[in-house]
Amino acid sequence: MEENRDLSKTKAIFEGEAKIGEVMGGFQAISLSPEDISSPLSFQMALTRIYETLMKSMEEGPKKKYVAEVRFKDDMGNPVVISIDLGDKPPLFSNNKVKARVLVEIYEED
């Protein structure tokens, strides 16, 4: 990590890796959280939500998007995973695994 400090903001730069892949548009809403599997009823509600999202997506037709899953470790050593929407055209990388640099800037609004 690299730091740059001045009076009004703090910056941190993290190095990690990114995996480039394709997802179908609308599938971003399909996810499970720990609360979704906390009880049988919560799990059924999550499955219903996923099913409705799939049906809506099929009605609208497929829309492919390219995304990057970026992984790095924070200053405490915890793994962090974020996604980056790369748009509907394939990125110009020769490999689907690339390096990533993440800039975090902390500041107060004026």
Biopython code that builds the backbone (N, CA, C, O; Angstrom):
import numpy as np
from Bio.PDB.StructureBuilder import StructureBuilder

atoms = [
    (1, "MET", "N", (0.828, -1.174, 0.000)),
    (1, "MET", "CA", (0.000, 0.000, 0.000)),
    (1, "MET", "C", (0.879, 1.245, 0.000)),
    (1, "MET", "O", (1.945, 1.276, 0.614)),
    (2, "GLU", "N", (0.422, 2.235, -0.679)),
    (2, "GLU", "CA", (1.150, 3.488, -0.785)),
    (2, "GLU", "C", (0.264, 4.581, -0.202)),
    (2, "GLU", "O", (-0.943, 4.581, -0.449)),
    (3, "GLU", "N", (0.826, 5.515, 0.564)),
    (3, "GLU", "CA", (0.025, 6.569, 1.163)),
    (3, "GLU", "C", (0.489, 7.933, 0.691)),
    (3, "GLU", "O", (1.671, 8.157, 0.431)),
    (4, "ASN", "N", (-0.482, 8.848, 0.588)),
    (4, "ASN", "CA", (-0.207, 10.222, 0.228)),
    (4, "ASN", "C", (-1.109, 11.083, 1.102)),
    (4, "ASN", "O", (-2.331, 10.994, 0.980)),
    (5, "ARG", "N", (-0.555, 11.906, 1.972)),
    (5, "ARG", "CA", (-1.369, 12.697, 2.891)),
    (5, "ARG", "C", (-1.188, 14.190, 2.620)),
    (5, "ARG", "O", (-0.084, 14.668, 2.358)),
    (6, "ASP", "N", (-2.308, 14.906, 2.694)),
    (6, "ASP", "CA", (-2.246, 16.348, 2.789)),
    (6, "ASP", "C", (-3.283, 16.759, 3.817)),
    (6, "ASP", "O", (-3.863, 15.895, 4.475)),
    (7, "LEU", "N", (-3.534, 18.042, 3.976)),
    (7, "LEU", "CA", (-4.410, 18.508, 5.047)),
    (7, "LEU", "C", (-5.865, 18.098, 4.884)),
    (7, "LEU", "O", (-6.552, 17.908, 5.887)),
    (8, "SER", "N", (-6.358, 17.955, 3.667)),
    (8, "SER", "CA", (-7.792, 17.745, 3.475)),
    (8, "SER", "C", (-8.189, 16.341, 3.039)),
    (8, "SER", "O", (-9.381, 16.036, 3.005)),
    (9, "LYS", "N", (-7.236, 15.477, 2.706)),
    (9, "LYS", "CA", (-7.609, 14.148, 2.253)),
    (9, "LYS", "C", (-6.492, 13.140, 2.484)),
    (9, "LYS", "O", (-5.325, 13.490, 2.657)),
    (10, "THR", "N", (-6.896, 11.882, 2.479)),
    (10, "THR", "CA", (-5.959, 10.780, 2.623)),
    (10, "THR", "C", (-6.203, 9.815, 1.481)),
    (10, "THR", "O", (-7.350, 9.525, 1.141)),
    (11, "LYS", "N", (-5.125, 9.314, 0.887)),
    (11, "LYS", "CA", (-5.225, 8.369, -0.213)),
    (11, "LYS", "C", (-4.527, 7.072, 0.158)),
    (11, "LYS", "O", (-3.535, 7.065, 0.888)),
    (12, "ALA", "N", (-5.061, 5.982, -0.355)),
    (12, "ALA", "CA", (-4.402, 4.687, -0.212)),
    (12, "ALA", "C", (-4.523, 3.967, -1.548)),
    (12, "ALA", "O", (-5.572, 4.014, -2.190)),
    (13, "ILE", "N", (-3.457, 3.306, -1.965)),
    (13, "ILE", "CA", (-3.463, 2.554, -3.217)),
    (13, "ILE", "C", (-3.177, 1.094, -2.876)),
    (13, "ILE", "O", (-2.191, 0.780, -2.209)),
    (14, "PHE", "N", (-4.056, 0.208, -3.345)),
    (14, "PHE", "CA", (-3.918, -1.219, -3.100)),
    (14, "PHE", "C", (-3.657, -1.934, -4.417)),
    (14, "PHE", "O", (-4.195, -1.559, -5.459)),
    (15, "GLU", "N", (-2.834, -2.955, -4.359)),
    (15, "GLU", "CA", (-2.547, -3.774, -5.531)),
    (15, "GLU", "C", (-3.265, -5.109, -5.368)),
    (15, "GLU", "O", (-3.283, -5.687, -4.280)),
    (16, "GLY", "N", (-3.850, -5.589, -6.449)),
    (16, "GLY", "CA", (-4.557, -6.861, -6.393)),
    (16, "GLY", "C", (-4.638, -7.494, -7.762)),
    (16, "GLY", "O", (-3.847, -7.196, -8.657)),
    (17, "GLU", "N", (-5.612, -8.374, -7.904)),
    (17, "GLU", "CA", (-5.826, -9.066, -9.167)),
    (17, "GLU", "C", (-7.280, -8.919, -9.575)),
    (17, "GLU", "O", (-8.166, -8.754, -8.736)),
    (18, "ALA", "N", (-7.508, -8.982, -10.880)),
    (18, "ALA", "CA", (-8.871, -8.899, -11.412)),
    (18, "ALA", "C", (-9.113, -10.072, -12.345)),
    (18, "ALA", "O", (-8.236, -10.467, -13.113)),
    (19, "LYS", "N", (-10.297, -10.612, -12.268)),
    (19, "LYS", "CA", (-10.716, -11.683, -13.161)),
    (19, "LYS", "C", (-11.822, -11.114, -14.044)),
    (19, "LYS", "O", (-12.858, -10.676, -13.544)),
    (20, "ILE", "N", (-11.601, -11.121, -15.354)),
    (20, "ILE", "CA", (-12.550, -10.579, -16.311)),
    (20, "ILE", "C", (-13.517, -11.687, -16.730)),
    (20, "ILE", "O", (-13.096, -12.805, -17.028)),
    (21, "GLY", "N", (-14.803, -11.373, -16.751)),
    (21, "GLY", "CA", (-15.787, -12.368, -17.146)),
    (21, "GLY", "C", (-17.047, -11.728, -17.694)),
    (21, "GLY", "O", (-17.171, -10.505, -17.758)),
    (22, "GLU", "N", (-17.969, -12.574, -18.083)),
    (22, "GLU", "CA", (-19.248, -12.126, -18.644)),
    (22, "GLU", "C", (-20.372, -12.472, -17.682)),
    (22, "GLU", "O", (-20.346, -13.514, -17.026)),
    (23, "VAL", "N", (-21.357, -11.591, -17.605)),
    (23, "VAL", "CA", (-22.581, -11.868, -16.859)),
    (23, "VAL", "C", (-23.750, -11.428, -17.728)),
    (23, "VAL", "O", (-23.611, -10.568, -18.597)),
    (24, "MET", "N", (-24.875, -12.020, -17.481)),
    (24, "MET", "CA", (-26.086, -11.609, -18.175)),
    (24, "MET", "C", (-26.665, -10.411, -17.440)),
    (24, "MET", "O", (-26.778, -10.437, -16.214)),
    (25, "GLY", "N", (-27.029, -9.370, -18.158)),
    (25, "GLY", "CA", (-27.613, -8.178, -17.569)),
    (25, "GLY", "C", (-28.854, -8.527, -16.773)),
    (25, "GLY", "O", (-29.638, -9.378, -17.193)),
    (26, "GLY", "N", (-29.046, -7.891, -15.642)),
    (26, "GLY", "CA", (-30.174, -8.170, -14.783)),
    (26, "GLY", "C", (-29.871, -9.214, -13.725)),
    (26, "GLY", "O", (-30.603, -9.324, -12.742)),
    (27, "PHE", "N", (-28.812, -9.977, -13.904)),
    (27, "PHE", "CA", (-28.476, -11.021, -12.936)),
    (27, "PHE", "C", (-27.768, -10.453, -11.708)),
    (27, "PHE", "O", (-27.526, -11.183, -10.746)),
    (28, "GLN", "N", (-27.430, -9.157, -11.726)),
    (28, "GLN", "CA", (-26.772, -8.560, -10.574)),
    (28, "GLN", "C", (-27.653, -8.647, -9.331)),
    (28, "GLN", "O", (-27.149, -8.694, -8.209)),
    (29, "ALA", "N", (-28.967, -8.669, -9.534)),
    (29, "ALA", "CA", (-29.892, -8.737, -8.403)),
    (29, "ALA", "C", (-29.931, -10.121, -7.783)),
    (29, "ALA", "O", (-30.509, -10.302, -6.711)),
    (30, "ILE", "N", (-29.327, -11.094, -8.437)),
    (30, "ILE", "CA", (-29.324, -12.457, -7.911)),
    (30, "ILE", "C", (-28.140, -12.615, -6.977)),
    (30, "ILE", "O", (-26.994, -12.712, -7.416)),
    (31, "SER", "N", (-28.425, -12.638, -5.710)),
    (31, "SER", "CA", (-27.375, -12.827, -4.718)),
    (31, "SER", "C", (-27.984, -13.387, -3.447)),
    (31, "SER", "O", (-29.169, -13.197, -3.171)),
    (32, "LEU", "N", (-27.171, -14.069, -2.691)),
    (32, "LEU", "CA", (-27.581, -14.591, -1.390)),
    (32, "LEU", "C", (-26.738, -13.931, -0.320)),
    (32, "LEU", "O", (-25.522, -13.800, -0.460)),
    (33, "SER", "N", (-27.386, -13.521, 0.736)),
    (33, "SER", "CA", (-26.675, -12.953, 1.879)),
    (33, "SER", "C", (-26.801, -13.924, 3.043)),
    (33, "SER", "O", (-27.616, -14.845, 2.992)),
    (34, "PRO", "N", (-26.014, -13.734, 4.083)),
    (34, "PRO", "CA", (-26.152, -14.617, 5.249)),
    (34, "PRO", "C", (-27.570, -14.619, 5.832)),
    (34, "PRO", "O", (-28.029, -15.639, 6.348)),
    (35, "GLU", "N", (-28.261, -13.480, 5.748)),
    (35, "GLU", "CA", (-29.636, -13.410, 6.254)),
    (35, "GLU", "C", (-30.577, -14.295, 5.443)),
    (35, "GLU", "O", (-31.569, -14.798, 5.971)),
    (36, "ASP", "N", (-30.265, -14.487, 4.148)),
    (36, "ASP", "CA", (-31.119, -15.305, 3.280)),
    (36, "ASP", "C", (-31.102, -16.780, 3.664)),
    (36, "ASP", "O", (-32.035, -17.515, 3.338)),
    (37, "ILE", "N", (-30.066, -17.212, 4.343)),
    (37, "ILE", "CA", (-30.003, -18.622, 4.734)),
    (37, "ILE", "C", (-30.101, -18.800, 6.251)),
    (37, "ILE", "O", (-29.718, -19.841, 6.785)),
    (38, "SER", "N", (-30.615, -17.781, 6.939)),
    (38, "SER", "CA", (-30.712, -17.851, 8.397)),
    (38, "SER", "C", (-31.886, -18.699, 8.874)),
    (38, "SER", "O", (-31.895, -19.151, 10.019)),
    (39, "SER", "N", (-32.870, -18.920, 8.015)),
    (39, "SER", "CA", (-34.009, -19.767, 8.380)),
    (39, "SER", "C", (-34.608, -20.342, 7.104)),
    (39, "SER", "O", (-34.365, -19.815, 6.018)),
    (40, "PRO", "N", (-35.380, -21.408, 7.216)),
    (40, "PRO", "CA", (-36.018, -21.981, 6.021)),
    (40, "PRO", "C", (-36.924, -20.984, 5.294)),
    (40, "PRO", "O", (-36.963, -20.969, 4.064)),
    (41, "LEU", "N", (-37.647, -20.157, 6.040)),
    (41, "LEU", "CA", (-38.532, -19.170, 5.401)),
    (41, "LEU", "C", (-37.719, -18.107, 4.662)),
    (41, "LEU", "O", (-38.069, -17.726, 3.544)),
    (42, "SER", "N", (-36.646, -17.629, 5.274)),
    (42, "SER", "CA", (-35.786, -16.643, 4.607)),
    (42, "SER", "C", (-35.216, -17.218, 3.320)),
    (42, "SER", "O", (-35.123, -16.522, 2.309)),
    (43, "PHE", "N", (-34.835, -18.486, 3.360)),
    (43, "PHE", "CA", (-34.280, -19.135, 2.172)),
    (43, "PHE", "C", (-35.327, -19.257, 1.073)),
    (43, "PHE", "O", (-35.018, -19.032, -0.097)),
    (44, "GLN", "N", (-36.553, -19.610, 1.426)),
    (44, "GLN", "CA", (-37.636, -19.692, 0.436)),
    (44, "GLN", "C", (-37.915, -18.320, -0.177)),
    (44, "GLN", "O", (-38.146, -18.210, -1.382)),
    (45, "MET", "N", (-37.894, -17.289, 0.643)),
    (45, "MET", "CA", (-38.113, -15.925, 0.125)),
    (45, "MET", "C", (-36.988, -15.535, -0.837)),
    (45, "MET", "O", (-37.240, -14.898, -1.859)),
    (46, "ALA", "N", (-35.755, -15.913, -0.513)),
    (46, "ALA", "CA", (-34.627, -15.613, -1.391)),
    (46, "ALA", "C", (-34.767, -16.368, -2.710)),
    (46, "ALA", "O", (-34.524, -15.798, -3.773)),
    (47, "LEU", "N", (-35.154, -17.634, -2.657)),
    (47, "LEU", "CA", (-35.355, -18.404, -3.891)),
    (47, "LEU", "C", (-36.448, -17.793, -4.754)),
    (47, "LEU", "O", (-36.324, -17.756, -5.978)),
    (48, "THR", "N", (-37.517, -17.313, -4.126)),
    (48, "THR", "CA", (-38.595, -16.657, -4.870)),
    (48, "THR", "C", (-38.083, -15.396, -5.550)),
    (48, "THR", "O", (-38.401, -15.142, -6.712)),
    (49, "ARG", "N", (-37.301, -14.611, -4.838)),
    (49, "ARG", "CA", (-36.724, -13.382, -5.411)),
    (49, "ARG", "C", (-35.831, -13.723, -6.605)),
    (49, "ARG", "O", (-35.885, -13.051, -7.635)),
    (50, "ILE", "N", (-35.013, -14.761, -6.467)),
    (50, "ILE", "CA", (-34.124, -15.182, -7.549)),
    (50, "ILE", "C", (-34.927, -15.674, -8.745)),
    (50, "ILE", "O", (-34.609, -15.334, -9.884)),
    (51, "TYR", "N", (-35.959, -16.466, -8.500)),
    (51, "TYR", "CA", (-36.810, -16.991, -9.567)),
    (51, "TYR", "C", (-37.486, -15.848, -10.330)),
    (51, "TYR", "O", (-37.510, -15.852, -11.561)),
    (52, "GLU", "N", (-38.032, -14.874, -9.604)),
    (52, "GLU", "CA", (-38.688, -13.732, -10.254)),
    (52, "GLU", "C", (-37.699, -12.935, -11.095)),
    (52, "GLU", "O", (-38.041, -12.479, -12.186)),
    (53, "THR", "N", (-36.491, -12.765, -10.605)),
    (53, "THR", "CA", (-35.465, -12.042, -11.362)),
    (53, "THR", "C", (-35.099, -12.799, -12.631)),
    (53, "THR", "O", (-34.935, -12.191, -13.689)),
    (54, "LEU", "N", (-34.968, -14.117, -12.535)),
    (54, "LEU", "CA", (-34.667, -14.934, -13.713)),
    (54, "LEU", "C", (-35.781, -14.847, -14.753)),
    (54, "LEU", "O", (-35.509, -14.713, -15.946)),
    (55, "MET", "N", (-37.020, -14.922, -14.308)),
    (55, "MET", "CA", (-38.157, -14.854, -15.234)),
    (55, "MET", "C", (-38.209, -13.495, -15.929)),
    (55, "MET", "O", (-38.430, -13.421, -17.138)),
    (56, "LYS", "N", (-38.007, -12.430, -15.173)),
    (56, "LYS", "CA", (-38.018, -11.087, -15.753)),
    (56, "LYS", "C", (-36.889, -10.938, -16.769)),
    (56, "LYS", "O", (-37.073, -10.331, -17.824)),
    (57, "SER", "N", (-35.731, -11.490, -16.450)),
    (57, "SER", "CA", (-34.586, -11.420, -17.342)),
    (57, "SER", "C", (-34.861, -12.172, -18.641)),
    (57, "SER", "O", (-34.480, -11.712, -19.717)),
    (58, "MET", "N", (-35.511, -13.310, -18.548)),
    (58, "MET", "CA", (-35.821, -14.089, -19.746)),
    (58, "MET", "C", (-36.853, -13.383, -20.618)),
    (58, "MET", "O", (-36.791, -13.474, -21.844)),
    (59, "GLU", "N", (-37.794, -12.686, -20.006)),
    (59, "GLU", "CA", (-38.797, -11.933, -20.763)),
    (59, "GLU", "C", (-38.154, -10.789, -21.537)),
    (59, "GLU", "O", (-38.533, -10.517, -22.677)),
    (60, "GLU", "N", (-37.184, -10.119, -20.924)),
    (60, "GLU", "CA", (-36.538, -8.965, -21.552)),
    (60, "GLU", "C", (-35.489, -9.377, -22.575)),
    (60, "GLU", "O", (-35.085, -8.559, -23.401)),
    (61, "GLY", "N", (-35.048, -10.610, -22.538)),
    (61, "GLY", "CA", (-34.013, -11.073, -23.454)),
    (61, "GLY", "C", (-32.635, -10.913, -22.870)),
    (61, "GLY", "O", (-32.426, -10.104, -21.967)),
    (62, "PRO", "N", (-31.689, -11.684, -23.381)),
    (62, "PRO", "CA", (-30.336, -11.653, -22.824)),
    (62, "PRO", "C", (-29.581, -10.379, -23.197)),
    (62, "PRO", "O", (-29.642, -9.908, -24.333)),
    (63, "LYS", "N", (-28.876, -9.842, -22.220)),
    (63, "LYS", "CA", (-28.002, -8.684, -22.427)),
    (63, "LYS", "C", (-26.684, -8.993, -21.739)),
    (63, "LYS", "O", (-26.598, -8.968, -20.511)),
    (64, "LYS", "N", (-25.671, -9.282, -22.516)),
    (64, "LYS", "CA", (-24.371, -9.647, -21.967)),
    (64, "LYS", "C", (-23.610, -8.396, -21.543)),
    (64, "LYS", "O", (-23.608, -7.386, -22.247)),
    (65, "LYS", "N", (-22.960, -8.479, -20.375)),
    (65, "LYS", "CA", (-22.102, -7.417, -19.880)),
    (65, "LYS", "C", (-20.778, -8.033, -19.466)),
    (65, "LYS", "O", (-20.712, -9.204, -19.093)),
    (66, "TYR", "N", (-19.751, -7.250, -19.535)),
    (66, "TYR", "CA", (-18.438, -7.686, -19.078)),
    (66, "TYR", "C", (-18.142, -7.020, -17.736)),
    (66, "TYR", "O", (-18.402, -5.832, -17.547)),
    (67, "VAL", "N", (-17.598, -7.803, -16.814)),
    (67, "VAL", "CA", (-17.286, -7.304, -15.480)),
    (67, "VAL", "C", (-15.897, -7.781, -15.066)),
    (67, "VAL", "O", (-15.354, -8.737, -15.620)),
    (68, "ALA", "N", (-15.349, -7.096, -14.089)),
    (68, "ALA", "CA", (-14.088, -7.514, -13.480)),
    (68, "ALA", "C", (-14.339, -7.744, -11.996)),
    (68, "ALA", "O", (-14.878, -6.881, -11.305)),
    (69, "GLU", "N", (-13.948, -8.899, -11.523)),
    (69, "GLU", "CA", (-13.991, -9.191, -10.089)),
    (69, "GLU", "C", (-12.607, -8.875, -9.555)),
    (69, "GLU", "O", (-11.645, -9.581, -9.860)),
    (70, "VAL", "N", (-12.498, -7.819, -8.759)),
    (70, "VAL", "CA", (-11.213, -7.343, -8.264)),
    (70, "VAL", "C", (-11.035, -7.799, -6.819)),
    (70, "VAL", "O", (-11.907, -7.583, -5.978)),
    (71, "ARG", "N", (-9.903, -8.428, -6.543)),
    (71, "ARG", "CA", (-9.592, -8.926, -5.198)),
    (71, "ARG", "C", (-8.288, -8.306, -4.717)),
    (71, "ARG", "O", (-7.295, -8.259, -5.442)),
    (72, "PHE", "N", (-8.318, -7.828, -3.462)),
    (72, "PHE", "CA", (-7.113, -7.312, -2.825)),
    (72, "PHE", "C", (-7.282, -7.428, -1.320)),
    (72, "PHE", "O", (-8.370, -7.740, -0.835)),
    (73, "LYS", "N", (-6.211, -7.178, -0.583)),
    (73, "LYS", "CA", (-6.272, -7.208, 0.879)),
    (73, "LYS", "C", (-6.161, -5.786, 1.405)),
    (73, "LYS", "O", (-5.354, -4.991, 0.925)),
    (74, "ASP", "N", (-6.999, -5.475, 2.416)),
    (74, "ASP", "CA", (-6.947, -4.144, 3.017)),
    (74, "ASP", "C", (-5.774, -4.056, 3.990)),
    (74, "ASP", "O", (-5.013, -5.013, 4.133)),
    (75, "ASP", "N", (-5.625, -2.922, 4.653)),
    (75, "ASP", "CA", (-4.502, -2.708, 5.566)),
    (75, "ASP", "C", (-4.517, -3.636, 6.780)),
    (75, "ASP", "O", (-3.487, -3.828, 7.426)),
    (76, "MET", "N", (-5.674, -4.210, 7.090)),
    (76, "MET", "CA", (-5.778, -5.133, 8.215)),
    (76, "MET", "C", (-5.583, -6.583, 7.766)),
    (76, "MET", "O", (-5.654, -7.505, 8.579)),
    (77, "GLY", "N", (-5.336, -6.778, 6.470)),
    (77, "GLY", "CA", (-5.132, -8.119, 5.939)),
    (77, "GLY", "C", (-6.420, -8.835, 5.559)),
    (77, "GLY", "O", (-6.397, -10.018, 5.220)),
    (78, "ASN", "N", (-7.543, -8.125, 5.613)),
    (78, "ASN", "CA", (-8.831, -8.713, 5.253)),
    (78, "ASN", "C", (-8.999, -8.748, 3.742)),
    (78, "ASN", "O", (-8.638, -7.788, 3.061)),
    (79, "PRO", "N", (-9.542, -9.841, 3.203)),
    (79, "PRO", "CA", (-9.794, -9.883, 1.763)),
    (79, "PRO", "C", (-10.962, -8.969, 1.391)),
    (79, "PRO", "O", (-11.983, -8.934, 2.077)),
    (80, "VAL", "N", (-10.792, -8.241, 0.306)),
    (80, "VAL", "CA", (-11.834, -7.342, -0.206)),
    (80, "VAL", "C", (-12.100, -7.736, -1.649)),
    (80, "VAL", "O", (-11.174, -7.949, -2.431)),
    (81, "VAL", "N", (-13.380, -7.830, -1.990)),
    (81, "VAL", "CA", (-13.767, -8.158, -3.364)),
    (81, "VAL", "C", (-14.759, -7.108, -3.832)),
    (81, "VAL", "O", (-15.765, -6.853, -3.171)),
    (82, "ILE", "N", (-14.468, -6.499, -4.978)),
    (82, "ILE", "CA", (-15.386, -5.535, -5.587)),
    (82, "ILE", "C", (-15.577, -5.910, -7.050)),
    (82, "ILE", "O", (-14.767, -6.633, -7.630)),
    (83, "SER", "N", (-16.652, -5.411, -7.635)),
    (83, "SER", "CA", (-16.876, -5.658, -9.054)),
    (83, "SER", "C", (-16.855, -4.341, -9.811)),
    (83, "SER", "O", (-17.260, -3.300, -9.294)),
    (84, "ILE", "N", (-16.381, -4.408, -11.030)),
    (84, "ILE", "CA", (-16.309, -3.244, -11.914)),
    (84, "ILE", "C", (-17.066, -3.586, -13.194)),
    (84, "ILE", "O", (-16.777, -4.595, -13.838)),
    (85, "ASP", "N", (-18.023, -2.758, -13.560)),
    (85, "ASP", "CA", (-18.774, -2.935, -14.802)),
    (85, "ASP", "C", (-17.911, -2.412, -15.945)),
    (85, "ASP", "O", (-17.549, -1.236, -15.967)),
    (86, "LEU", "N", (-17.581, -3.288, -16.896)),
    (86, "LEU", "CA", (-16.722, -2.912, -18.027)),
    (86, "LEU", "C", (-17.512, -2.614, -19.297)),
    (86, "LEU", "O", (-16.924, -2.313, -20.336)),
    (87, "GLY", "N", (-18.847, -2.695, -19.221)),
    (87, "GLY", "CA", (-19.668, -2.380, -20.375)),
    (87, "GLY", "C", (-20.055, -3.596, -21.187)),
    (87, "GLY", "O", (-19.843, -4.732, -20.763)),
    (88, "ASP", "N", (-20.627, -3.354, -22.361)),
    (88, "ASP", "CA", (-21.160, -4.456, -23.169)),
    (88, "ASP", "C", (-20.205, -4.935, -24.262)),
    (88, "ASP", "O", (-20.537, -5.854, -25.011)),
    (89, "LYS", "N", (-19.041, -4.332, -24.360)),
    (89, "LYS", "CA", (-18.038, -4.771, -25.339)),
    (89, "LYS", "C", (-16.872, -5.426, -24.597)),
    (89, "LYS", "O", (-16.508, -4.979, -23.510)),
    (90, "PRO", "N", (-16.286, -6.469, -25.164)),
    (90, "PRO", "CA", (-15.178, -7.133, -24.464)),
    (90, "PRO", "C", (-13.986, -6.198, -24.283)),
    (90, "PRO", "O", (-13.621, -5.470, -25.206)),
    (91, "PRO", "N", (-13.378, -6.215, -23.098)),
    (91, "PRO", "CA", (-12.194, -5.378, -22.871)),
    (91, "PRO", "C", (-11.013, -5.884, -23.689)),
    (91, "PRO", "O", (-10.969, -7.055, -24.068)),
    (92, "LEU", "N", (-10.071, -5.014, -23.954)),
    (92, "LEU", "CA", (-8.935, -5.337, -24.821)),
    (92, "LEU", "C", (-7.759, -5.918, -24.036)),
    (92, "LEU", "O", (-6.637, -5.423, -24.139)),
    (93, "PHE", "N", (-8.015, -6.960, -23.259)),
    (93, "PHE", "CA", (-6.950, -7.659, -22.549)),
    (93, "PHE", "C", (-6.714, -8.995, -23.233)),
    (93, "PHE", "O", (-7.651, -9.609, -23.743)),
    (94, "SER", "N", (-5.473, -9.445, -23.246)),
    (94, "SER", "CA", (-5.158, -10.727, -23.877)),
    (94, "SER", "C", (-5.455, -11.906, -22.960)),
    (94, "SER", "O", (-5.490, -13.049, -23.416)),
    (95, "ASN", "N", (-5.669, -11.647, -21.679)),
    (95, "ASN", "CA", (-5.919, -12.699, -20.707)),
    (95, "ASN", "C", (-7.108, -12.292, -19.840)),
    (95, "ASN", "O", (-7.390, -11.102, -19.707)),
    (96, "ASN", "N", (-7.808, -13.261, -19.249)),
    (96, "ASN", "CA", (-8.940, -12.908, -18.392)),
    (96, "ASN", "C", (-8.514, -12.685, -16.941)),
    (96, "ASN", "O", (-9.351, -12.333, -16.111)),
    (97, "LYS", "N", (-7.245, -12.879, -16.617)),
    (97, "LYS", "CA", (-6.713, -12.552, -15.292)),
    (97, "LYS", "C", (-5.655, -11.474, -15.465)),
    (97, "LYS", "O", (-4.656, -11.670, -16.156)),
    (98, "VAL", "N", (-5.892, -10.327, -14.824)),
    (98, "VAL", "CA", (-4.998, -9.182, -14.958)),
    (98, "VAL", "C", (-4.716, -8.586, -13.583)),
    (98, "VAL", "O", (-5.358, -8.952, -12.599)),
    (99, "LYS", "N", (-3.773, -7.687, -13.519)),
    (99, "LYS", "CA", (-3.453, -6.977, -12.281)),
    (99, "LYS", "C", (-4.432, -5.820, -12.109)),
    (99, "LYS", "O", (-4.990, -5.313, -13.082)),
    (100, "ALA", "N", (-4.634, -5.408, -10.855)),
    (100, "ALA", "CA", (-5.544, -4.295, -10.572)),
    (100, "ALA", "C", (-4.911, -3.364, -9.545)),
    (100, "ALA", "O", (-4.198, -3.804, -8.644)),
    (101, "ARG", "N", (-5.177, -2.102, -9.693)),
    (101, "ARG", "CA", (-4.749, -1.100, -8.729)),
    (101, "ARG", "C", (-6.006, -0.359, -8.276)),
    (101, "ARG", "O", (-6.778, 0.143, -9.093)),
    (102, "VAL", "N", (-6.195, -0.304, -6.958)),
    (102, "VAL", "CA", (-7.401, 0.308, -6.389)),
    (102, "VAL", "C", (-6.980, 1.542, -5.604)),
    (102, "VAL", "O", (-6.140, 1.462, -4.708)),
    (103, "LEU", "N", (-7.568, 2.681, -5.945)),
    (103, "LEU", "CA", (-7.298, 3.937, -5.253)),
    (103, "LEU", "C", (-8.480, 4.248, -4.350)),
    (103, "LEU", "O", (-9.623, 4.291, -4.803)),
    (104, "VAL", "N", (-8.199, 4.464, -3.079)),
    (104, "VAL", "CA", (-9.231, 4.877, -2.129)),
    (104, "VAL", "C", (-8.833, 6.251, -1.630)),
    (104, "VAL", "O", (-7.726, 6.444, -1.126)),
    (105, "GLU", "N", (-9.746, 7.210, -1.774)),
    (105, "GLU", "CA", (-9.480, 8.569, -1.342)),
    (105, "GLU", "C", (-10.518, 8.945, -0.303)),
    (105, "GLU", "O", (-11.719, 8.875, -0.564)),
    (106, "ILE", "N", (-10.062, 9.338, 0.861)),
    (106, "ILE", "CA", (-10.944, 9.732, 1.956)),
    (106, "ILE", "C", (-10.840, 11.254, 2.105)),
    (106, "ILE", "O", (-9.744, 11.802, 2.224)),
    (107, "TYR", "N", (-11.997, 11.926, 2.096)),
    (107, "TYR", "CA", (-11.979, 13.383, 2.162)),
    (107, "TYR", "C", (-13.286, 13.906, 2.743)),
    (107, "TYR", "O", (-14.293, 13.198, 2.775)),
    (108, "GLU", "N", (-13.256, 15.148, 3.199)),
    (108, "GLU", "CA", (-14.470, 15.822, 3.657)),
    (108, "GLU", "C", (-15.009, 16.681, 2.543)),
    (108, "GLU", "O", (-14.254, 17.303, 1.795)),
    (109, "GLU", "N", (-16.322, 16.710, 2.438)),
    (109, "GLU", "CA", (-16.936, 17.589, 1.449)),
    (109, "GLU", "C", (-16.958, 19.004, 2.003)),
    (109, "GLU", "O", (-17.163, 19.218, 3.197)),
    (110, "ASP", "N", (-16.747, 19.950, 1.127)),
    (110, "ASP", "CA", (-16.745, 21.354, 1.555)),
    (110, "ASP", "C", (-18.134, 21.874, 1.731)),
    (110, "ASP", "O", (-18.316, 23.038, 2.087)),
]
sb = StructureBuilder()
sb.init_structure("model")
sb.init_model(0)
sb.init_chain("A")
sb.init_seg("    ")
for serial, (resi, resn, name, xyz) in enumerate(atoms, 1):
    if name == "N":
        sb.init_residue(resn, " ", resi, " ")
    sb.init_atom(name, np.array(xyz, "f"), 0.0, 1.0, " ", f" {name:<3s}", serial, name[0])
structure = sb.get_structure()
